[in-house]
Amino acid sequence: QVELVESGGGLVQAGGSLRLACEASGSIDSRNTMGWYYQAPGTQRALVATITSAGSTLYGGSVKGRFTVSRDTAKNTVYLQMNSLTPEDTGYYYCNLHAAGGTNYWGQGTHVVVSS
């Protein structure tokens, strides 16, 4: 089993920045994709950004160039740098690890609140 532990969420004013981190532990295959998904109340979980073990990135359309995903393979950690935050970014951000065999693992979610 793979465990994902997230950190970095919290309260921030509009226009500010946050950096989320997610560290994976357990039986981790070196070939994987890690990323972030967003969910607000009453909505489906949506892609924010992913990054493969080879460094290829994919961003959801709603990011609009404000977020950057990166990873430290040695630390099994993925990051999400969030800039120019707005109240519409408020919600839960979930870390995901997609293993080469197709299994998805999820973190517990970290809450982001952007005030006006």
C-alpha positions as CSV (number, residue, x, y, z in Angstrom):
1,Q,0.0,0.0,0.0
2,V,1.0,3.6,-0.7
3,E,0.4,6.4,1.8
4,L,0.2,10.0,0.8
5,V,0.6,12.8,3.4
6,E,-0.2,16.3,2.4
7,S,0.8,19.6,3.9
8,G,0.8,23.3,3.2
9,G,-2.9,24.2,3.1
10,G,-4.3,27.0,5.1
11,L,-5.8,30.5,5.0
12,V,-4.4,33.1,2.6
13,Q,-5.5,36.4,1.3
14,A,-6.5,36.9,-2.3
15,G,-3.5,37.5,-4.5
16,G,-1.3,35.5,-2.2
17,S,0.5,32.2,-2.6
18,L,0.7,28.8,-1.1
19,R,2.9,25.8,-1.7
20,L,1.4,22.4,-1.1
21,A,3.5,19.3,-0.6
22,C,2.7,15.6,-0.7
23,E,5.1,12.9,0.5
24,A,4.5,9.3,-0.6
25,S,5.6,6.3,1.4
26,G,5.2,2.6,1.2
27,S,5.6,0.2,-1.8
28,I,6.3,2.9,-4.5
29,D,7.2,1.9,-8.0
30,S,9.7,4.2,-9.5
31,R,7.5,4.6,-12.6
32,N,4.5,6.7,-11.5
33,T,2.6,9.9,-12.0
34,M,1.9,12.1,-9.1
35,G,-0.4,15.1,-9.0
36,W,-3.1,17.3,-7.5
37,Y,-6.8,17.3,-7.9
38,Y,-9.3,20.0,-6.7
39,Q,-12.7,19.6,-5.2
40,A,-15.1,22.2,-4.0
41,P,-18.4,21.5,-2.3
42,G,-20.9,20.0,-4.7
43,T,-18.4,19.4,-7.5
44,Q,-16.6,16.5,-9.0
45,R,-12.9,16.1,-8.3
46,A,-11.0,17.9,-11.1
47,L,-7.4,17.7,-12.4
48,V,-5.1,20.5,-11.3
49,A,-1.7,19.2,-12.4
50,T,0.3,16.0,-12.7
51,I,3.9,15.1,-13.3
52,T,5.4,11.8,-14.4
53,S,8.5,10.2,-13.0
54,A,10.2,11.3,-16.3
55,G,9.3,14.9,-15.6
56,S,6.4,15.4,-18.0
57,T,3.7,17.8,-16.7
58,L,0.0,18.1,-17.5
59,Y,-2.2,21.0,-16.3
60,G,-5.9,21.3,-16.0
61,G,-7.5,24.1,-18.0
62,S,-8.7,26.0,-14.9
63,V,-5.2,26.6,-13.7
64,K,-4.6,29.5,-16.2
65,G,-0.9,29.5,-15.7
66,R,-1.0,30.3,-12.0
67,F,0.1,26.9,-10.6
68,T,3.3,25.0,-11.1
69,V,3.8,21.3,-10.3
70,S,7.2,19.8,-9.5
71,R,8.6,16.8,-7.7
72,D,11.6,15.6,-5.8
73,T,12.0,11.9,-6.8
74,A,14.6,11.2,-4.1
75,K,12.1,12.4,-1.5
76,N,9.0,10.8,-3.2
77,T,7.4,14.3,-2.8
78,V,5.3,16.3,-5.2
79,Y,4.7,20.0,-4.8
80,L,2.1,22.5,-6.1
81,Q,3.1,26.2,-6.1
82,M,-0.1,28.2,-6.2
83,N,0.2,31.9,-7.1
84,S,-2.4,34.7,-7.6
85,L,-4.9,32.9,-5.5
86,T,-8.6,34.0,-5.6
87,P,-11.6,33.0,-3.5
88,E,-12.7,30.7,-6.3
89,D,-9.6,28.5,-5.5
90,T,-11.1,27.8,-2.1
91,G,-11.6,24.1,-1.5
92,Y,-9.8,20.8,-0.9
93,Y,-6.7,19.8,-2.8
94,Y,-6.0,16.0,-3.0
95,C,-2.7,14.4,-3.8
96,N,-2.7,11.5,-6.2
97,L,-0.3,8.8,-7.2
98,H,-1.0,6.8,-10.3
99,A,1.1,3.6,-10.3
100,A,2.4,2.1,-13.5
101,G,0.1,-0.9,-13.0
102,G,-2.9,1.5,-13.0
103,T,-3.7,1.7,-9.3
104,N,-4.6,5.2,-7.9
105,Y,-3.7,6.3,-4.4
106,W,-5.1,9.4,-2.7
107,G,-4.1,11.6,0.1
108,Q,-6.5,12.8,2.8
109,G,-6.9,16.3,1.2
110,T,-5.7,19.6,2.4
111,H,-8.0,22.6,2.8
112,V,-7.2,25.9,1.1
113,V,-9.2,29.0,2.0
114,V,-8.7,32.2,0.1
115,S,-10.2,35.3,1.7
116,S,-11.0,38.5,0.0
